[in-house]
Amino acid sequence: MNPAQRRITFAICLSVGLTFLVSAGLTFLIEPMSEDLHLGDASVEAILAIPSIASLIVIFIAGQTGDRLGHRRTLLLFSVLFVIGSALVAVAQEGLAIAVGLALCGAAATAIQIVALGLLQESVPDGPAHVSAFTTYGMVYPLAFLFFPVLTAGLLDVAAWRLIPIIWAAAGVVIAVVVSLLVTRSDHRQPLGEWLTPLLAGVVLAAGVRFLDSIGSQGPLTPITLIGFLILAIALIAFGLRYRMVTVSSFSFTPVRGVLMRVLLLGVALVALVGTLTYVILALEYMYGMSPLHAAIAVIPAQAGAVLGAKIIAGHAIRHWGISRAGRHATLALAISMLPLVAMQASTPAWYLIACATLFNTVALAAVTILNTDVMSRAPQGHSGPVSSFRGAASSIGTGLGVVVLGTSVITAVNMSAGSTNVNGDQVQQLAAGLRLDGILGFAVALIAWLALLLVNRRSAPAI
């Protein structure tokens, strides 16, 4: 990379990394916050869901905003919203202020991530510098979750909970300063255009992910899940009608047309599905009696392995095989890496589960980094933002499906409302059986991703 590209890459990685402070720390913050403000269970559940809902709703608006208003201007705008949301949480005296603040934080964080990835593609479009920039970017997520959860939990042991959102606000200021200093000002600007269609597309995505989450946590035929399905159906109808009515819409499927692009996005979703650590953390809590903090510490090797996979393994694979072949090899390796879970028993020590998680999380982050790099390299000039939005949507859907496909067998094995200290021997047996099933399902899902990539590559290869 040349000096300008290195400067942009550093600014993007630092800015995006700081946005993960909220998602990485909210789980630990919610307990002292709810005790201080006397929030009920329903309020707590809503507050935990609000950041992700808000982030999904704005995901397609964010993609077009960066390309139309300019990446620097857009990043500054959303960093200000991030600061405002964090400040609202810090001074909140009731649940409504917390909800509004977290909604702003979640929406701004995701918007920064979407716009930043589009800027990275525009700044480092191809060549070895492109690989280096995107593998560096791939490290950001696991690196953030390597440190931020433990940092948040540690601070809450010695300080009041309001310090945490104050730190979030300070991080938003840092993002604004870094973007101001390191991202070049651009005179490029277009009208923002029609915004309702991309907003409705985001609502559909948010409703879909919440519906998947409710299937995993509540079951397929419960009232909450059925209400979620109704909301999803209404959102789909509203989006479909709006999309057909508008002559010139700001939302378009054109940037992701083509079988190869869609299969790559499918690969992103399936790898995100397999690579989720949620069910491993739950198993550590309920099968081995760990606290949430101890479980977060226990998966540090898995997050550290993910950093290695995103930067070293992904970069080496792309340079050695080329990006398309590297993506296929990585998804096949991910399928194989899920098989050690099949050996899980009730008497299996915790270190074995941690080792399994480290193995598949390392390969998963290598695979998703390669696929992300491939997806973004195919973005049409001037349309990197919408492609970044679709990539983020695919990842979100995959993560939501991960809760349903892999998390359900663990969640249903125990009575989670009774706490991790009330797990009996039969439930431990069921947990072990659930993890064995997850190994088989993870293998099958990653194998499907590999087969899809293999078949579409053969069909698109020129005849000799």
N, C-alpha and C positions, 0 to 999 in steps of 0.2 A: 504493500500500500504506500502511496505517496503521503507526504505530511498532511495534506488537506483531508484525505480519506481517513487517516489515523485519527485526526482531530474529530471528525464527524462520528466515527465509530465509537470513540471514547465517550463523547457527549451522549450518544444514543444509549449505549450500554449502562452508563451511570444513571441516566434519567429513568430508563425503564426499570432498572434494578430497584431504585428508590420507590417506585410505585407499588412494588410488592410488599412494602411494609404493612399495608392494611390487610391484605389477604393472608399474610403469614402470621400476623399477630392478633387478629380479631378473636380467634378461638380462645386465647388466653385472657384477653381483655374483657370478654363478655361477663364472666362471673363476678369480678369485683365491681364492674360498672352496674350490673343488674342489682347487686346487693345495695349499692350506694343509692341508687335511684328507685329502689323498690319496684322493679319491673317484674311482671308476671311471666309465666311460661310462654304464653302466646306472644307477648311482646318480644321476648328473647328470640323465639323462633323466627319471627318476622324480621328482627334486626339482623340476624345472621344471614337471612336470605336476601335482604335488600341490596347490598353491594353488588352481588352477582346479577341480580335482575336488572339493576340500573345499567351495569356494564354491557349486558347483552342488548338492551334496548338501543343504546347509542352506537353499537358496533359498526353499522353500515353508514350512519351519518358521519362518523369519524373518518371513515375511509375516503369519502368524497371531499370532506372539508380540507384535508391536508393538500390534496391535489389542486383544489380550486382557490383557497385563500393563501396558500403557501405554507410549507411545513414549519418554518420558524415561527410565523405568526400564530399558527394553530397550536403548536406546542406551548407557547407562552400563554395563550388563552386558557388551555386546559390545566396548566400548572397553577394558574390563579384560582381556578375552580377547585383544584385539589387542596390548596391552602385554605380557601373559604370553608370547604367541607370539613377539613380537619379541625379548624378553629371552632366550628359549630359543635362538633363532638366534645371538644375540650371544655367548653363553657356550658354544655347542656345541663338543664335541670329537670328534664322530662324526656320520655321516650320519643315524642314526636321530633324534637330537635336532634336526637341521636339518629333517628331514621333519615331525616333530611340530610344531615351531615354525611352519613355513610353512603347515601345514594349519590351525593356529589363526588365523594371520594372514589366510589366504585366506577362511576361513569367516566370521571376524569382520568383515572388510572388506565382503564382499558383504551380510552381514546388516545392517550399518550403512547401506549404500546402499539396500537394500529398505525398511527401516523409515523411513529419512529421507524417501524419496519419498512414502511413505504419510502421514507427518506433514505434509509440504508440502501435499498435497492436502487434508488435514483442516483445516489452518490457513488456506489461501488457496483456498477451494473454487471461486470463480467470479469473473467480471468482469475488468476491466483488470488488477487486482492479480494475478489468477491467471495471466494471460499474462506479466506482468512477472516473477513469481516463477519460472515454469517455463522461460522463456527464459534467465534468470540461471542456473538450475540446469543448463540445457543446455550452458552454457559450461564447466562444471567439468571434465568429462572431457578435452576438447581442451586446456584451459589447463594441466591437470596434466601431460599428455604433451608440452606445449610446453617445460616447464621441468625436470621431474623426471628424465628420462633423461640429459640433459646435466649436470644437477647431480650425479647419482650417478656418472657417468663421470668428471667433474672431480674429485670428492672421492677417488675410488679412485686417481687419479694422485698424490695427495699424502698419503693416509692409509691405514691398514690397513682391510681389508674389514669388520671388526667395528664400525667407526664407523657404517656404514650401518644395520644393525638397531638400533643404539642410537638413531639418529635416528628410526627407525620407532617405537620404544618411547616416545620423547619426544612424537611426534605423537599416539600413543594417549592420553597424559596430557593433551595439549592438547584433544583431542576431549572427554574426560571433563569437563575444566574448563569448556569452552565450553557443553556441554550442561547442566551443573549450573547455570551462571549465566544462560543465555539461554532455555532451554526450560522452560516452565511445568510445575510439578508437578501431576499429575492423580491424583485419588482413584479414577478409573475402573480397575476390575480385574475380570477374569473368570478362571475356571479355565482353565489352559492346554489341557486336554482331551487327547484321544487324539493321539499324536505319531507313531506308526509309519507311518500312511498318508502324511502329507506327507514323511516321511523317505524312504520307498520311491519316492515321486514324484520326489524330488530325485536318488535313485540312478538312476532311469530317465533323467532328464535328463543327468546326468553321464556315464552309459554311452553315451547317444546322441551326445553331443558328442565324446567320446573316439573313438567308432567313426567319426564323420565325419572327425576329425582323422587317424586312422590310414589311412583311404582316401586322403586327400590326400598324406600323407607316405610311406606304405608301399606303396600300391596296393590294389586291391579284393580280390585273391585271395591275399594273403600270410597266413602263419600268425597274425601279430599282429592283422590285420584280422578274420580269421575268429574268433579268440578274443574279440575285442571284440564281434562280432556275437552270439556265444553268450552273453556276459555281458549284453548288452542284452536278448536274448530272455528270459533267466531273470529279469532285473529286471522286465520288462514283465509276465510271468506272475505273479510275486510281488505286484506292485502291483495287478494286476487281481483276483486272488483276495482280497487284503486289502480292497480297495475294495468288493467285493460282500459281504464277510462282515460288515463293521462297520455297525451300525445307524445310529449317529451318528458320522460321521467329521469330523475337523478339516480334512480336505481336501475341497474341493468345486469343481465347475466352474460353479456357479451364478453367481458374480460376473462371469464372462466369457461367459455365454450370450447368444445373440442374434447374428444374422449380421453386423451392423455391427461389433460389438466384436471378433469373431473375424477379420474382414477387416482391421481396424485392427492387430491383433496380427500378422497375416500381413504387413501393410505394414511394421511395425517390423522383422520378421525379414528381409524382402527388402532393405530399405534398409541394415540392418546388414551383410548379405551383400555388397552392392555397395560400401559405404563402407569396407571394410577396407583398410588400407595395407600389410598384410603382404607381399603380392606385389610392391608397389612398392619396399619396403625391400630385399627379396631381389634384385630386378632391379638396384637401385643398387649392391649389393655385388658381384654376379656379372657384370653387364654392364659396369659402369664401374669395378670394382675398388676400391670404397670399403670402408673398415672399418665394423664395426657402429656405432661412434661417429660417423663421418663421415656414414653413411647416416641416423642419427637426427638429426643436425644439418641434413642436406639436406632433410628433410621438415618442418622447422620452419615454412616458409611454408604448408604444407598444414594444420598444426595451428593456426597463427594464423588462416588462413582459416576453419577450423572454428569458432573462437571467434566470429568475425564472423558466420558463418552462423547459429549457435545463438542469438545475442542480437539482432543487428540485423536480419538478413534474415528470420528466423522471426517476430520480433515485428512487423515492418512488414507481413509477409504476412498474419498473423492479423488485425491491425487493419484492413487494407485489404479483404480478401476474406472474413473469417470463417474459423473454424478448419477446417471440412470442406473448403471450396474451396481454402484455402491448402495443405492436405495434398495434394490432388490436383495442384495446380500444381507443388508442390515435387518430387513424385515424377516428374512428366513432365520437369521441368527436370533432375533427376538422370539420367534416361535419356539426354537429349541431351548432358549434360556428359561422358558416357563415350565419345562418338564420336571425340574427338580422339586417343584411344589407337590408333585404326585406322591412323593415319599413321606409327606407330612403325617405324623401320628400324634395321638394325645400326649405321648411321652417324649416327643421330639423336643430338644432344648431350644430355647429362644434364639440362640446364635445361628441355628440352621435356617430359621425363617428370615433372620436379618441378612444372612449370606445369600439366600434366594432373592430377596428384594434388591440387594446390591447388584446381583448379576443382571436381573432383568431390567432394573432401572437404568443401569449403565448402558445396556444395549438399546433400550427404548429411547433414551435421549440422543444417542448417536443416530438412530433411525429417523426420529422426528426432525433433528437438525438437518439431515441430508434431504429429507422430503421438503422441509420448509425452504431450503436453499433452492431446490429444483422448482418449486411452485413459484417463488418470487422471481426467479431468473426468466420465467416465461411471461411475466407481466408485460402487457403492451406499454410502450413509451407513454408516460403521462397518466397511466392508469394503475400505478403501483398501489395506491390507496385502496381502491375497491378489491383488488386481489388480496391485499393484506387483510381486509375485512372478511372475505370468504375463507381465508386460511384460519383466521381466528374463530369464525363460526364453526368450521369443521372440527377444530380442536375442542371447542366447548361442547359440541354434540357428542364427540367421542368420550370426553370426560363424564358427561351426563350418562351416557350408555354404560360407562365403566361401573358406575354405582349400581345400575340395574343388573348387568351381566355378571360382574365379579363380586360386587359388594353384597348382593342380596343373600347369598349362601352364608355369609358371615353374620350379617345383621339379623337374619331370622333364626340363627342358632341359639341366641340368648335373649333374655328379656332386658333390653338396654335401659329401660326406665328404672330397673331395680339396681343398676350400678354394676361395676366390674367386680365388686367384692362378693357378690351373691351368685357366682357361677358354680354350678355343681359338675360332677364328673361326667354325666350324660351330655351336658352342654359342651364340655371340653371335647368330647368325642365328636359331637356334631360340628364344632368349629374346625377340627382337624379334617373331617370329611369335606367341609365347605372349601377349605384351602386346597385339598386334592382336586376337587371339582374345578376350582379356579385355575389350577395348573393346566387341566385339560382344555377348558374353555379359552384360556389365554393362548395356548398353543394353536387351537383351531382358528381363532380370530386373526392372529398374526400370519398364519399360513394362508388364510383367505386374502390378506393384503398382499402377500408375496405372489400368489397366483394371479391376482388381478394385475399387478405391475408387470409380471412376466408375460401374460397374454397380450396386454395392450402394447407392450414394447415389441413383441413379435409381429403384431398386426401393422404397427406403424413403421417397422423396419423396411427400407427400400429393397425391392427385389433385385437379385443379382442376375 
